[in-house]
């Protein structure tokens, strides 16, 4: 924010540029928003909500996730309890096909329209690809027509093509943080390798789901950098995670992101990406609590993960669905996502 630009002017400019014209904020503009004083946050959230309603509409996409392969990952992502390099309580385990079918059925029963199959791996091997293929077939054979997404790490072109052939419509692969901060978070692979997988996924026709985690020691400048890098990627969906300090990981003693800061980030990301699906994901319960979640849904968010996460408990699905009903936010119909 320059001396000549007041905080009210920052919001006025954002209203004209993003709400009226649909043009996302630049990196400097996002940084200006992130630096707004607390007294301006309610107006910021209201603007982000108006942007969401104008460019995305009132519907909310609800998703459930399940881990088909948990723990034992060879990568050193410093936030992750599933890394085999850290002394965390998580142990390697596989979910069998009946378990996968059951999880998909339970997800569909909540009213969710999306089911994401996740594996803690650098990238899928032949065994995992076979497990996913068999699992998807079993889900379809059970009569469940829920949309299926996958998150299996970095891919080859052949694997991308296989997933398309399986009918996977969306692929999640998070960039996690700004390019400049990534080497402080992960050393066993690069930000560029993740970007390459995302590019192949998009070119193959699958929807791209890509977000990250706020609260891993990044600066405000790096949060702004991350927002515009995601905007450049133009993903269909951006999951917004907030760090849950996991025992045994290098980040186990990190502070939880303050609720007001989390809401400020959500709104800023909405103003950087006016047309993107912005999804509340891991850590929102710890960071925001019940009231904060409602504020986020009224501050630019238009998608949500219900139930538990990979290694952390979430809120009961019924609680989130009741919240959406109270906010008069319709759940996106399955027929609209096919």
C-alpha positions in Angstrom: 0.0 0.0 0.0 1.5 3.3 -1.0 1.2 6.4 1.1 -1.1 7.9 -1.4 -3.5 4.9 -1.3 -5.8 4.7 1.7 -7.3 1.4 2.9 -10.7 2.6 1.8 -9.3 3.3 -1.7 -7.8 -0.2 -1.8 -11.3 -1.7 -1.3 -12.9 0.7 -3.8 -10.4 -0.1 -6.5 -10.9 -3.8 -5.8 -14.6 -3.4 -6.0 -14.4 -1.8 -9.4 -11.7 -4.1 -10.8 -12.9 -7.5 -9.5 -16.6 -7.2 -8.8 -17.5 -5.0 -11.8 -14.9 -6.1 -14.3 -14.1 -9.7 -13.1 -10.3 -8.9 -13.2 -8.3 -10.5 -10.4 -6.0 -8.5 -8.2 -2.3 -8.2 -9.0 0.4 -9.4 -6.6 0.8 -5.9 -5.1 -2.9 -5.4 -4.8 -3.3 -8.8 -3.0 -0.5 -7.7 -0.6 -2.3 -4.4 0.0 -5.5 -6.4 0.9 -3.5 -8.7 3.2 -2.2 -5.7 5.0 -5.6 -4.1 5.7 -6.3 -3.4 9.4 -8.8 -5.5 11.3 -11.4 -2.8 11.2 -11.6 -3.2 7.4 -11.9 -7.0 7.4 -15.8 -7.0 7.6 -15.9 -4.8 4.5 -13.3 -7.0 2.8 -15.3 -10.2 3.5 -18.5 -8.6 2.2 -16.8 -7.6 -1.0 -15.3 -11.1 -1.4 -18.8 -12.6 -0.9 -20.3 -10.2 -3.5 -17.5 -11.3 -6.0 -18.3 -14.9 -5.3 -22.0 -14.4 -5.9 -21.5 -12.4 -9.1 -18.9 -14.6 -10.8 -19.6 -18.0 -9.3 -23.2 -17.9 -8.1 -24.7 -19.1 -4.8 -24.2 -22.9 -5.1 -21.7 -24.7 -2.9 -19.9 -27.9 -4.0 -19.6 -30.5 -1.2 -16.8 -33.1 -1.3 -15.7 -36.1 0.8 -12.1 -37.5 0.7 -10.6 -40.9 1.6 -7.0 -42.1 1.7 -6.5 -45.4 -0.2 -2.8 -45.4 0.9 -1.9 -43.7 4.2 1.6 -43.0 5.6 5.0 -44.2 4.6 5.5 -41.4 2.0 9.2 -41.0 0.9 8.9 -37.2 0.6 9.9 -34.7 3.3 7.0 -32.2 3.1 7.6 -30.6 6.5 3.9 -30.2 7.3 2.9 -33.8 6.7 2.3 -36.5 9.3 2.4 -39.1 6.5 6.0 -38.6 5.6 8.1 -41.7 6.4 11.0 -39.4 7.2 9.5 -38.0 10.4 8.7 -39.7 13.7 5.0 -39.2 13.5 2.2 -41.5 14.9 0.9 -42.3 11.4 1.8 -45.7 10.1 1.5 -47.0 6.5 -1.8 -48.6 5.6 -3.8 -49.5 2.5 -7.6 -49.3 2.2 -9.1 -52.3 0.4 -11.7 -52.1 -2.4 -14.7 -52.9 -0.2 -13.6 -50.1 2.1 -13.3 -47.7 -0.8 -16.8 -48.5 -2.1 -18.2 -48.1 1.5 -16.4 -44.7 1.9 -17.8 -43.5 -1.5 -21.3 -44.6 -0.5 -21.1 -42.8 2.8 -19.8 -39.7 1.1 -22.7 -39.8 -1.4 -25.2 -40.3 1.4 -24.2 -36.9 2.9 -25.3 -35.2 -0.3 -21.8 -34.6 -1.5 -21.2 -34.6 -5.2 -17.5 -35.2 -5.2 -15.4 -38.1 -3.9 -11.6 -37.8 -3.9 -9.3 -40.8 -3.7 -6.0 -39.8 -2.1 -2.7 -41.6 -1.6 0.4 -40.5 0.3 3.0 -41.2 -2.3 5.6 -39.3 -4.4 3.7 -40.6 -7.4 1.7 -43.7 -8.2 3.3 -47.1 -9.0 1.6 -49.9 -11.0 0.0 -51.4 -7.8 -1.6 -48.1 -6.9 -2.9 -47.3 -10.4 -4.4 -50.8 -10.4 -6.0 -50.3 -7.0 -7.5 -47.0 -8.2 -8.8 -48.5 -11.4 -10.4 -51.5 -9.6 -11.8 -49.1 -6.9 -13.4 -46.8 -9.4 -14.9 -49.8 -11.3 -16.3 -51.2 -8.0 -17.8 -47.9 -7.1 -19.5 -47.6 -10.4 -20.7 -51.3 -10.3 -22.3 -50.5 -6.9 -24.6 -48.0 -8.7 -22.9 -44.9 -7.2 -22.5 -42.2 -9.8 -20.7 -39.7 -7.6 -18.0 -37.7 -9.4 -14.6 -39.1 -8.7 -11.4 -37.1 -8.3 -7.9 -38.3 -7.4 -4.8 -37.0 -5.6 -1.9 -39.4 -6.2 1.2 -37.2 -6.3 3.3 -36.4 -9.4 2.3 -38.1 -12.6 3.8 -39.2 -15.9 1.9 -38.5 -19.1 1.0 -42.2 -19.4 -0.5 -42.1 -15.9 -2.5 -38.9 -16.7 -3.9 -40.7 -19.8 -4.8 -43.7 -17.6 -6.7 -41.6 -15.2 -8.6 -40.0 -18.0 -9.5 -43.5 -19.3 -10.7 -44.4 -15.8 -13.2 -41.5 -15.8 -11.4 -39.4 -13.3 -12.7 -35.9 -13.9 -10.6 -33.8 -11.5 -7.0 -34.2 -10.2 -5.7 -32.6 -7.0 -2.1 -31.7 -6.7 -1.3 -28.8 -4.5 1.5 -26.4 -5.1 1.4 -25.9 -1.3 3.0 -22.5 -1.1 4.7 -19.8 -3.1 7.4 -20.8 -5.4 9.9 -18.7 -3.5 9.0 -20.4 -0.2 8.7 -24.0 -1.5 12.4 -25.0 -0.9 11.9 -24.3 2.8 8.9 -26.6 2.9 10.0 -29.5 0.7 13.5 -30.6 -0.4 12.9 -34.0 -2.0 11.1 -32.6 -5.1 10.6 -29.2 -6.7 7.8 -26.7 -7.1 8.4 -27.0 -10.9 7.8 -30.8 -10.8 4.4 -30.2 -9.3 3.6 -27.5 -11.9 4.6 -29.9 -14.7 2.0 -32.5 -13.4 -0.7 -29.8 -13.2 0.0 -28.7 -16.8 -0.3 -32.3 -18.1 -3.5 -32.8 -16.2 -5.1 -29.6 -17.6 -4.0 -30.4 -21.2 -5.5 -33.9 -20.9 -8.9 -32.3 -20.2 -9.2 -33.1 -16.5 -10.2 -30.3 -14.1 -7.3 -29.0 -12.1 -7.6 -28.8 -8.3 -4.6 -27.0 -6.8 -4.2 -25.0 -3.6 -2.0 -25.1 -0.5 -1.5 -24.5 3.2 -1.4 -21.2 4.9 0.7 -20.8 8.1 4.0 -22.6 7.2 6.2 -19.6 8.0 5.6 -17.8 4.7 5.5 -14.0 4.7 2.6 -11.8 3.7 4.5 -11.1 0.5 4.7 -14.8 -0.2 1.0 -15.3 0.4 0.4 -12.6 -2.2 2.9 -14.3 -4.5 1.1 -17.7 -4.1 -2.3 -16.2 -4.9 -1.2 -14.8 -8.2 0.7 -18.0 -9.1 -2.4 -20.0 -8.6 -4.3 -17.4 -10.6 -1.8 -17.9 -13.4 -2.4 -21.7 -13.3 -6.2 -21.0 -13.5 -7.3 -24.1 -11.6 -11.0 -25.1 -11.5 -10.7 -25.4 -7.7 -8.4 -24.1 -5.0 -8.5 -25.9 -1.6 -7.7 -23.5 1.2 -5.8 -25.4 4.0 -4.5 -23.9 7.3 -1.6 -25.6 9.0 -2.4 -28.1 11.7 0.9 -28.6 13.5 1.5 -32.3 13.4 3.4 -34.1 16.2 6.8 -35.4 14.9 7.0 -33.0 11.9 9.3 -30.0 11.6 6.3 -27.8 12.0 4.9 -29.4 15.2 5.6 -26.2 17.3 4.3 -23.7 14.7 1.5 -21.4 15.8 -2.0 -21.9 14.4 -3.1 -19.1 12.0 -5.3 -16.6 13.8 -8.9 -16.7 12.6 -8.9 -13.1 11.5 -5.8 -13.6 9.4 -7.2 -16.7 7.9 -10.4 -14.9 6.8 -8.3 -12.1 5.4 -6.3 -14.6 3.3 -9.5 -16.3 2.1 -11.0 -13.0 0.9 -7.7 -11.9 -0.7 -7.5 -15.2 -2.7 -11.1 -14.7 -3.8 -10.3 -11.3 -5.1 -7.2 -12.7 -6.9 -9.4 -15.5 -8.5 -13.0 -14.2 -8.9 -14.2 -17.2 -11.0 -12.4 -20.1 -9.2 -14.0 -22.6 -6.8 -12.5 -21.8 -3.5 -12.8 -24.7 -1.1 -12.5 -24.8 2.7 -10.3 -27.8 3.5 -7.9 -28.9 6.3 -7.4 -26.9 9.4 -10.5 -24.7 9.2 -12.0 -26.2 12.3 -8.8 -25.4 14.4 -8.2 -22.0 12.9 -11.8 -20.6 12.5 -14.1 -22.7 14.7 -17.9 -22.8 13.9 -18.5 -19.0 13.7 -15.4 -18.5 11.5 -16.5 -21.1 9.1 -19.7 -19.3 8.5 -17.8 -16.0 8.1 -15.6 -17.7 5.5 -18.6 -19.0 3.6 -19.8 -15.4 3.5 -16.4 -14.2 2.6 -15.7 -15.8 -0.7 -15.7 -19.6 -0.1 -18.0 -21.6 -2.4 -16.9 -25.3 -1.7 -16.3 -27.4 1.3 -14.9 -30.7 2.4 -17.2 -32.5 4.8 -16.3 -35.2 7.3 -12.8 -36.2 8.2 -9.6 -35.3 6.4 -6.7 -37.7 5.8 -5.1 -37.9 9.3 -7.2 -35.2 11.1 -10.8 -35.2 12.3 -13.2 -32.7 10.7 -16.7 -31.6 11.7 -19.6 -34.1 11.2 -20.9 -33.7 7.7 -24.4 -33.0 9.1 -23.1 -30.0 11.0 -21.7 -28.4 7.8 -24.8 -29.2 5.8 -26.9 -27.6 8.5 -24.7 -24.6 8.3 -25.1 -24.3 4.5 -28.9 -24.7 4.9 -29.0 -21.9 7.5 -26.9 -19.7 5.2 -29.4 -20.5 2.3 -26.5 -21.8 0.2 -27.8 -24.6 -2.2 -25.6 -27.6 -2.7 -24.5 -28.0 -6.3 -26.5 -30.7 -7.8 -24.8 -33.8 -9.1 -26.4 -33.4 -12.5 -24.8 -30.0 -12.8 -21.3 -31.5 -12.3 -21.5 -34.3 -14.8 
